């Protein structure tokens, strides 16, 4: 099974994720930098998502997403 197919078939879990790892769950067929950039755009375009992430301690400079932040993404974007 190709690696990208494995990522798509994995069940997304509430856990700590690297930002690239998390973004690639939603966009497995693009480069990690592109996936991160797209994720940032989704955050900017959804003020409620952005506000809730910031309240949970999100920083655009952070390398990791906490389980609480991952759960917020799933709430607004659905699980990949």
Secondary structure, 3 states (H helix, E strand, C coil): CCHHHHHHHCCCCCCCEEHHHHHHHHCCCCCHHHHHHHHHHHHHHCHHHHHHHHHCCCCCCCCEECHHHHHHHHHHHCCC
